[in-house]
Amino acid sequence: MSKTKELTAFSRVLQYVWPQWPSLIAVLLWSVLISLMFSASFLTIIPLLKVMMEEEGLHSWVDRKMCNGRYGMDFYVPGRSDFEDETSVAARYLLINRVKKDSWAYEAGLRRDDHIVAVDVLGIADEDQARTPARMLELLATSDSGAALSLSLRRLDADGESTPLVVSQTAAAKPFYADWAQWPVSFIPRDKPGETLLPAMTLVIVGLTVITILRCFARFKQAYLAEKITSIANARLREDVFRHVMFMPVGFFSSRGTSDTTSRIIGDVNISGRGIKILFGKTLREPLVAIGALTGAFIISWKLTLIFMCAAPLVIGVIAVLGKKMKRATKKSLVTSAHLLGRIQEAIGALRVVKVYNRQDWEIGQYEKSNQTLLKHNLKMSKIEAMTNPLMDALGMITGGAVILLGAAWVTKQYDGMQASSFFTLLAGLGIAAESVRKVSDVWNNVQQANAAAERVFAVIDEQVEREEPGAFDLTPLSRQIEFRNITFTYPGAAQPALQNIDLTVPAGQTVAVVGSNGSGKTTLVNLLPRFYDPDSGQILIDGQDIHCATFRSLRDQISMVTQNVVTFKDTVANNIAYSKPDATRDEIVAAARKAYAHEFIGTLPDEYDHLIGEHSSGFSGGQLQRIVIARAILKNPKILIFDEAMSQVDAESESKIHKALAELMKGRTCFLIAHRFSTVISADRIVVIDHGRIVAEGRHEELIQTCPTYIKLYETQLIGGV
């Protein structure tokens, strides 16, 4: 499998990055600047070593490099060790050790091993000083473009005899960088050799400090922008996932729970974002640094640099193998982590039950089992991460050692013009390149981790959302009847249908109590009305209009629902009530609370309607929360009311008050009541009995208690107990 196919999920994450193209361009430019500053930093090692280790000095080194670029020839400058008397005439020469083909020197007839013993520039009276090596270099480097130039040479013939020659030419044009290269050393006196060391070192250190400050500032800007790009991409991806989740079918979460999805939205998005940060952080920066360092190393010695780069294919192969292992381990770790999160939420949420049944040890055992599995996967990931850098260091040392040995031999033999200062600078450049490669050696592992996380994130986004039929219409408000016509429904993965051949017609304004044993299908029936699920076959009609062909909004705008699990949000009491009608006024909120008999206890709260309902609704009784939720349903003023076990958590006093409010509220509205209390069921206009997914009887209590065995059994075992 190609790397492109392997990273399909992560490439989708990058779609959240590309719109930030101005920041991406800025990141690239800052990365290039960092690379240039790194190259400049390590190249300053040459002048530093020239000052500290060699006799040549900064002026002569700059002049020699200028001659190389201007005339295409390089020199060996004799030092004190070459002669007993450095002031003798014999010591005054420049030895040409390299001439570039088709250069000014080549066209002028200069050849390797020629000795330049004097340089004369027309218009410059220099007398005997023009014969010192330093002065000859200076004249060659600084003479004006086109100036008349005369070189006195000694050339050895095949017999070793010296032949004097004079070459007269116009000076070559100065390169564009000539003035910039000469400007820094102009602050160091040429005519006082004994006093140049400290100024030269000061100049180099100041230059290095300025370069370092610029590089650090560029590093800050690049790192911050990469972090900004990552944070924005993470936020937008997380918003898209959450937006998608809000429109997914309820059945998805009924079968899979919520902890895994929560883990994907929070944890997995963060891990995929870490891949973005690395990609546009060190993955962009370090290769550019390595390229800059290798470019400098190529300038010094392309042969030694190529030898060093022979390890590149092996490095790439190792990184690819470790990356695949990391991806597999990461996917297993993320799945286990989500499972562990679900177990934590479940155990803490049910802590009262855990304690009352003394199941703490069992819960701890289950947690430890899942935690050990997660530890196993994490240790495998840690092993791969720990293995990466040592392998890179070992490969770097093998190739680096070969370069050091070969380079040392070249310096000793002066092969290819290699000098000690240049060799040590070359090693510094290769060291910077190797360190940059080592820093990015774990990038592939991290990108594979991000890809594994992205696969889990986009698995959610790729799930089907609730979809309206093409040409869906706005449902008109209920005025005549609701009809369940031959409905059959099976939960995904279930072997048996939850509902079979349901036929039920409910006139508008009627209250219907749906009763049945646990699992009989009564809750499933009312969940089909707001289209939390769609039936396998059959139709649900409102005033003859198939709700499957209507828009979700026009359907659900007619429905209020109070579920058996009380749902409140971490917000104020007022906002919880107004959740069904966000534009409600405070007077409307209070009126709904009064009808639900919630106003009487809300008024005793420290901040009344502005009191915050905390996480898990702590500080409120079940009956109080139930009345807040009922007030929310009342505020919507719907055409259809669904009360699913609405009284199961309400005490006798609260139930009595709510019954009075509901009796008034249900007038003129269509209501579905699912309750186990006889007092709730008996108030209905009609009772529908469901058993094993089928309607087995309909009627009033007085009729059913005489004719329906299923209802009689329910009445005796459940409803009487709920009186």
DAHU-V980903 format. One record per backbone hydrogen bond with DSSP energy under -1.0 kcal/mol. NH is the residue of the N-H (numbers start at 0). CO is the residue of the C=O. If there is no record, write none. Layout:
NH:CO + NH:CO
//
This chain:
5:1 + 6:2 + 7:4 + 10:6 + 11:7 + 12:8 + 13:9 + 15:12 + 16:13 + 17:13 + 19:16 + 23:19 + 24:20 + 25:21 + 26:22 + 27:23 + 28:24 + 29:25 + 30:26 + 31:27 + 32:28 + 33:29 + 34:30 + 35:31 + 36:32 + 37:33 + 38:34 + 39:35 + 40:36 + 41:37 + 42:38 + 43:39 + 44:41 + 45:42 + 47:43 + 48:44 + 49:45 + 50:46 + 51:47 + 52:48 + 60:56 + 61:57 + 62:58 + 63:59 + 64:60 + 65:61 + 66:62 + 67:63 + 68:64 + 69:65 + 70:66 + 71:67 + 73:97 + 75:94 + 81:78 + 82:79 + 87:84 + 90:87 + 91:88 + 92:90 + 93:115 + 94:75 + 95:113 + 96:73 + 97:73 + 99:71 + 102:99 + 104:70 + 106:102 + 107:103 + 108:105 + 109:104 + 112:95 + 113:110 + 114:153 + 115:93 + 116:151 + 117:151 + 119:149 + 121:147 + 123:120 + 128:125 + 130:127 + 131:128 + 135:131 + 136:132 + 137:133 + 138:134 + 139:135 + 140:136 + 141:137 + 142:138 + 145:170 + 146:143 + 148:168 + 149:119 + 150:166 + 151:117 + 152:164 + 153:114 + 154:162 + 156:160 + 159:156 + 162:154 + 164:152 + 166:150 + 168:148 + 170:146 + 177:174 + 180:176 + 181:177 + 182:178 + 186:183 + 187:184 + 194:191 + 195:192 + 199:195 + 200:196 + 201:197 + 202:198 + 203:199 + 204:200 + 205:201 + 206:202 + 207:203 + 208:204 + 209:205 + 210:206 + 211:207 + 212:208 + 213:209 + 214:210 + 215:211 + 216:212 + 217:213 + 218:214 + 219:215 + 220:216 + 221:217 + 222:218 + 223:219 + 224:220 + 225:221 + 226:222 + 227:223 + 228:224 + 229:225 + 230:226 + 231:227 + 232:228 + 233:229 + 234:230 + 235:231 + 236:232 + 237:233 + 238:234 + 239:235 + 240:236 + 241:237 + 242:238 + 243:239 + 244:240 + 245:241 + 246:243 + 247:244 + 251:248 + 253:249 + 254:250 + 255:251 + 256:252 + 261:257 + 262:258 + 263:259 + 264:260 + 265:261 + 267:262 + 268:263 + 269:265 + 270:266 + 271:267 + 272:268 + 273:269 + 274:270 + 275:271 + 276:272 + 277:273 + 278:274 + 279:275 + 282:277 + 284:280 + 285:281 + 288:284 + 289:285 + 290:286 + 291:287 + 292:288 + 293:289 + 294:290 + 295:291 + 296:292 + 297:293 + 298:294 + 299:295 + 300:296 + 304:300 + 305:301 + 306:302 + 307:303 + 308:304 + 309:306 + 310:307 + 311:308 + 314:310 + 315:311 + 316:312 + 317:313 + 318:314 + 319:315 + 320:316 + 321:317 + 322:318 + 323:319 + 324:320 + 325:321 + 326:322 + 327:323 + 328:324 + 329:325 + 330:326 + 331:327 + 332:328 + 333:329 + 334:330 + 335:331 + 336:332 + 337:333 + 338:334 + 339:335 + 340:336 + 341:337 + 342:338 + 343:339 + 344:340 + 345:341 + 346:342 + 347:343 + 348:344 + 349:345 + 350:347 + 353:349 + 354:350 + 355:351 + 356:352 + 357:354 + 358:353 + 362:358 + 363:359 + 364:360 + 365:361 + 366:362 + 367:363 + 368:364 + 369:365 + 370:366 + 371:367 + 372:368 + 373:369 + 374:370 + 375:371 + 376:372 + 377:373 + 378:374 + 379:375 + 380:376 + 381:377 + 382:378 + 383:379 + 384:380 + 385:381 + 386:382 + 387:383 + 390:386 + 391:387 + 392:388 + 393:389 + 394:390 + 395:391 + 396:392 + 397:393 + 398:394 + 399:395 + 400:396 + 401:397 + 402:398 + 403:399 + 404:400 + 405:401 + 406:402 + 407:403 + 408:404 + 409:405 + 410:406 + 411:407 + 412:408 + 414:409 + 416:413 + 417:414 + 422:418 + 423:419 + 424:420 + 425:421 + 426:422 + 427:423 + 428:424 + 429:425 + 430:426 + 431:427 + 432:428 + 433:429 + 434:430 + 435:431 + 436:432 + 437:433 + 438:434 + 439:435 + 442:439 + 445:441 + 446:442 + 447:443 + 448:444 + 449:445 + 450:446 + 451:447 + 452:448 + 453:449 + 454:450 + 455:451 + 456:452 + 457:453 + 458:454 + 460:456 + 461:457 + 462:459 + 465:246 + 471:468 + 472:548 + 481:505 + 482:540 + 483:503 + 484:538 + 486:501 + 487:536 + 488:498 + 493:490 + 497:488 + 498:488 + 499:692 + 501:486 + 503:483 + 505:481 + 507:479 + 509:506 + 511:670 + 512:685 + 513:672 + 514:687 + 519:516 + 524:520 + 525:521 + 526:522 + 531:526 + 535:487 + 536:487 + 538:484 + 540:482 + 541:544 + 542:480 + 544:541 + 546:539 + 548:545 + 549:546 + 550:472 + 554:550 + 555:551 + 556:552 + 557:554 + 558:555 + 559:639 + 561:641 + 570:568 + 572:610 + 573:608 + 575:571 + 576:572 + 577:573 + 580:577 + 583:580 + 588:584 + 589:585 + 590:586 + 591:587 + 592:588 + 593:589 + 594:590 + 595:591 + 596:593 + 597:592 + 598:592 + 601:597 + 602:598 + 604:601 + 609:606 + 610:607 + 612:570 + 616:613 + 617:614 + 619:616 + 624:620 + 625:621 + 626:622 + 627:623 + 628:624 + 629:625 + 630:626 + 631:627 + 632:628 + 633:629 + 634:630 + 635:631 + 636:633 + 639:557 + 640:669 + 641:559 + 642:671 + 643:561 + 644:673 + 647:644 + 649:646 + 654:650 + 655:651 + 656:652 + 657:653 + 658:654 + 659:655 + 660:656 + 661:657 + 662:658 + 663:659 + 664:660 + 665:661 + 668:665 + 669:638 + 670:509 + 671:640 + 672:511 + 673:642 + 677:718 + 680:676 + 681:677 + 683:680 + 684:510 + 685:510 + 686:698 + 687:512 + 688:696 + 689:514 + 690:693 + 692:519 + 693:690 + 695:688 + 696:688 + 698:686 + 703:699 + 704:700 + 705:702 + 706:702 + 707:703 + 711:707 + 712:708 + 713:709 + 714:710 + 715:711 + 716:712 + 717:713 + 718:713 + 719:714 + 722:719
//
